[in-house]
């Protein structure tokens, strides 16, 4: 795969990882539609590395505050809301981590069907729109409780199906629980950190078992492209979410689903 194709894949990974439109669906379908060869595990690792760095940099102040509060609580200090948020992020990751490991083969094969991806994109896109319109949108991050984190964490399991979108389903759950758009988005982005980290570690494990030649410049290109585009996507989304709502992303998801059905089944 040449540098241009890797640049496009890095761009797509970065832009779709945090927007509620399913990065896995795009990364599965783009090479197939464009007729490109599979990019391989090394470049998947590069793309996830870029996305992970982007979200860590963007929320560095929040994450630093949560971590310090959590460590203080372990040393006998007060269990503040920041300390609780650290625990909530960890706990909300457990369900998808367990199910992902148990059903990895099914996720990597059966669920990659274009019709499944198209259906998930449309159905869960419309669900996102419905919760955005009907949600109470009155709760903020300071009101986040353990049961909320558990519910949102469980919904992440659905994101193992390409087309559902991890960020989309967690934002849907947040809106359904009465959180405002900004809080739903922020908590979704926080949850992305351990999920991307776990996925990256699993990919590294697979790569080490079957080491192939990796072009350092290509690795750097896709990592930087993914990181910069991911940072811009987060910035864009967080800045405009209260004004635009979820409708633009819902429209995109529905159109994407229709396109896939026509492309693969016409």
C-alpha positions as CSV (number, residue, x, y, z in Angstrom):
1,X,0.0,0.0,0.0
2,X,1.5,3.3,-1.1
3,X,1.9,6.5,1.0
4,X,-1.2,8.2,-0.4
5,X,-3.5,5.2,0.5
6,X,-2.0,5.2,4.0
7,X,-2.5,8.9,4.4
8,X,-6.2,8.5,3.4
9,X,-6.6,5.6,5.9
10,X,-5.0,7.7,8.7
11,X,-7.2,10.6,7.8
12,X,-10.3,8.4,7.9
13,X,-9.3,6.7,11.2
14,X,-8.7,10.0,12.9
15,X,-11.9,11.7,11.7
16,X,-14.2,8.8,12.4
17,X,-12.8,7.5,15.7
18,X,-14.4,10.1,17.8
19,X,-17.3,11.2,15.7
20,X,-20.5,9.1,16.1
21,X,-20.2,7.5,12.6
22,X,-18.2,4.3,13.2
23,X,-14.5,4.2,12.5
24,X,-14.5,0.4,12.2
25,X,-17.1,0.5,9.4
26,X,-15.1,3.0,7.4
27,X,-11.8,1.2,7.9
28,X,-13.4,-2.1,6.8
29,X,-15.2,-0.7,3.8
30,X,-12.8,1.8,2.4
31,X,-10.2,-0.7,1.1
32,X,-12.9,-2.9,-0.2
33,X,-14.8,-0.2,-2.1
34,X,-11.6,1.4,-3.3
35,X,-9.9,-2.0,-4.2
36,X,-6.9,-1.4,-2.0
37,X,-5.0,-4.2,-0.2
38,X,-5.4,-4.6,3.5
39,X,-3.1,-2.2,5.3
40,X,-1.9,-4.8,7.9
41,X,-1.6,-4.8,11.6
42,X,1.4,-2.5,11.8
43,X,-0.5,0.3,10.2
44,X,-3.6,-0.4,12.3
45,X,-1.4,0.1,15.3
46,X,0.0,3.3,13.9
47,X,-3.5,4.7,13.3
48,X,-4.7,3.8,16.8
49,X,-1.5,5.3,18.3
50,X,-2.2,8.6,16.6
51,X,-5.8,8.6,17.8
52,X,-4.8,7.7,21.3
53,X,-2.2,10.5,21.5
54,X,-4.8,13.0,20.2
55,X,-7.4,12.3,22.8
56,X,-4.7,12.2,25.6
57,X,-3.4,15.6,24.5
58,X,-6.8,17.2,24.1
59,X,-8.0,16.1,27.5
60,X,-4.6,16.2,29.3
61,X,-5.8,18.6,32.0
62,X,-8.9,16.6,32.8
63,X,-7.0,13.3,32.8
64,X,-4.3,14.8,35.0
65,X,-6.9,16.0,37.5
66,X,-8.7,12.7,37.6
67,X,-5.5,10.7,38.1
68,X,-4.2,12.9,40.9
69,X,-7.6,12.8,42.7
70,X,-7.8,9.0,42.2
71,X,-4.2,8.5,43.6
72,X,-5.1,10.8,46.6
73,X,-8.2,8.8,47.3
74,X,-6.2,5.5,47.4
75,X,-3.8,7.2,49.9
76,X,-6.7,8.0,52.3
77,X,-7.8,11.3,50.8
78,X,-11.3,12.3,50.0
79,X,-13.1,10.4,47.2
80,X,-14.0,13.4,45.1
81,X,-16.1,13.4,41.9
82,X,-12.8,13.5,39.9
83,X,-11.6,10.4,41.7
84,X,-15.0,8.7,41.0
85,X,-14.7,9.6,37.3
86,X,-11.4,7.8,37.1
87,X,-13.0,4.7,38.6
88,X,-16.1,5.1,36.3
89,X,-13.9,5.2,33.2
90,X,-12.2,1.9,34.3
91,X,-15.4,0.2,35.2
92,X,-17.2,1.2,32.1
93,X,-14.4,-0.5,30.0
94,X,-14.7,-3.9,31.6
95,X,-17.8,-5.2,29.8
96,X,-16.5,-4.4,26.3
97,X,-13.1,-5.7,27.1
98,X,-14.4,-9.1,28.3
99,X,-16.9,-9.6,25.5
100,X,-14.4,-8.4,22.9
101,X,-11.9,-11.0,24.0
102,X,-14.5,-13.8,24.2
103,X,-16.1,-13.1,20.8
104,X,-13.1,-11.7,18.8
105,X,-13.3,-14.2,16.0
106,X,-17.0,-13.6,15.5
107,X,-16.5,-9.8,15.5
108,X,-13.6,-10.1,13.0
109,X,-15.5,-12.3,10.6
110,X,-19.3,-12.5,10.8
111,X,-19.9,-8.9,11.8
112,X,-17.9,-7.5,8.9
113,X,-20.8,-8.2,6.5
114,X,-21.7,-5.0,4.5
115,X,-25.4,-5.5,5.1
116,X,-24.8,-5.7,8.9
117,X,-22.7,-2.6,8.8
118,X,-25.3,-0.7,6.7
119,X,-28.2,-1.8,8.9
120,X,-26.3,-0.9,12.1
121,X,-25.3,2.5,10.7
122,X,-29.0,3.4,9.9
123,X,-30.7,1.9,13.0
124,X,-28.3,3.2,15.6
125,X,-28.0,6.5,13.8
126,X,-31.8,6.9,14.1
127,X,-31.6,5.9,17.7
128,X,-29.0,8.6,18.3
129,X,-31.3,11.2,16.7
130,X,-34.3,10.0,18.8
131,X,-32.4,10.3,22.1
132,X,-31.0,13.6,21.1
133,X,-34.5,15.0,20.4
134,X,-36.2,13.3,23.3
135,X,-33.5,13.4,26.0
136,X,-33.9,15.7,29.0
137,X,-30.3,17.0,28.6
138,X,-30.2,18.4,32.1
139,X,-27.5,16.3,33.9
140,X,-23.8,17.3,33.8
141,X,-20.6,15.4,34.4
142,X,-20.8,16.3,38.1
143,X,-24.0,14.2,38.4
144,X,-22.5,11.1,36.9
145,X,-23.0,8.1,39.1
146,X,-21.8,4.5,39.2
147,X,-25.0,3.1,37.7
148,X,-24.7,5.5,34.8
149,X,-21.1,4.4,34.1
150,X,-22.2,0.7,34.2
151,X,-25.1,1.3,31.8
152,X,-22.9,3.3,29.4
153,X,-20.2,0.7,29.7
154,X,-22.5,-2.1,28.8
155,X,-23.8,-0.3,25.7
156,X,-20.2,-0.2,24.5
157,X,-20.5,-3.9,23.8
158,X,-22.8,-3.1,20.9
159,X,-20.0,-1.1,19.3
160,X,-18.2,-4.4,18.6
161,X,-20.6,-4.6,15.6
162,X,-19.1,-2.4,12.9
163,X,-21.5,0.4,12.0
164,X,-22.8,0.9,15.5
165,X,-20.0,3.3,16.5
166,X,-18.5,3.2,20.0
167,X,-18.8,7.0,20.4
168,X,-22.3,7.0,18.9
169,X,-23.7,4.3,21.2
170,X,-22.1,5.8,24.3
171,X,-23.4,9.3,23.5
172,X,-26.8,7.7,22.8
173,X,-26.7,6.1,26.3
174,X,-25.6,9.3,27.9
175,X,-28.5,11.3,26.3
176,X,-30.9,8.6,27.2
177,X,-29.8,8.9,30.8
178,X,-30.6,12.6,30.7
179,X,-27.1,14.0,30.3
180,X,-26.5,17.0,28.1
181,X,-24.8,16.7,24.8
182,X,-21.5,18.1,26.0
183,X,-21.3,15.7,29.0
184,X,-22.3,12.7,26.8
185,X,-19.6,13.6,24.3
186,X,-16.9,14.2,26.9
187,X,-17.5,10.9,28.8
188,X,-17.6,9.1,25.5
189,X,-14.2,10.5,24.6
190,X,-12.8,9.6,28.1
191,X,-14.0,6.0,27.5
192,X,-12.2,5.9,24.2
193,X,-8.8,6.0,25.9
194,X,-8.8,2.6,27.6
195,X,-10.7,1.0,24.7
196,X,-8.2,2.3,22.1
197,X,-5.3,1.3,24.4
198,X,-6.7,-2.3,24.8
199,X,-7.3,-2.6,21.1
200,X,-3.8,-1.4,20.4
201,X,-2.2,-3.9,22.8
202,X,-4.1,-6.7,21.2
203,X,-2.9,-5.6,17.8
204,X,0.7,-5.4,19.0
205,X,0.4,-9.0,20.4
206,X,-0.8,-10.2,17.0
207,X,1.9,-8.3,15.2
208,X,4.7,-9.7,17.4
209,X,3.4,-13.2,16.7
210,X,3.7,-12.6,12.9
211,X,6.3,-9.9,12.5
212,X,6.5,-8.4,9.0
213,X,8.6,-5.6,7.5
214,X,7.3,-2.2,8.4
215,X,8.3,1.0,6.7
216,X,9.1,3.5,9.5
217,X,8.1,6.5,7.3
218,X,4.8,4.9,6.5
219,X,4.2,4.2,10.1
220,X,4.9,7.8,11.1
221,X,2.8,9.1,8.3
222,X,-0.3,7.2,9.3
223,X,0.2,7.9,13.0
224,X,0.7,11.7,12.5
225,X,-2.2,11.9,10.0
226,X,-4.5,10.0,12.3
227,X,-3.5,12.0,15.4
228,X,-3.9,15.5,13.8
229,X,-7.2,14.6,12.2
230,X,-8.5,13.0,15.4
231,X,-7.5,16.1,17.4
232,X,-9.4,18.3,14.9
233,X,-12.4,16.1,15.0
234,X,-12.6,16.3,18.8
235,X,-12.2,20.0,18.7
236,X,-14.8,20.5,16.0
237,X,-17.3,18.2,17.7
238,X,-16.9,19.6,21.2
239,X,-17.1,23.2,20.0
240,X,-20.2,22.7,17.8
241,X,-22.2,20.0,19.5
242,X,-24.6,22.3,21.3
243,X,-25.4,24.2,18.1
244,X,-25.6,21.4,15.6
245,X,-26.9,18.5,17.8
246,X,-26.6,15.0,16.4
247,X,-28.7,15.5,13.2
248,X,-25.7,16.1,10.8
249,X,-24.1,12.8,11.9
250,X,-27.4,10.9,11.7
251,X,-28.0,12.1,8.2
252,X,-24.5,11.0,7.2
253,X,-25.1,7.6,8.8
254,X,-28.4,7.0,7.0
255,X,-26.9,8.0,3.7
256,X,-23.9,5.8,4.3
257,X,-26.1,2.9,5.0
258,X,-28.2,3.4,1.9
259,X,-25.1,3.8,-0.2
260,X,-23.7,0.5,1.1
261,X,-26.9,-1.4,0.4
262,X,-27.0,-0.1,-3.1
263,X,-23.3,-0.6,-3.7
264,X,-23.1,-4.2,-2.5
265,X,-26.6,-5.5,-3.2
266,X,-27.8,-3.7,-6.3
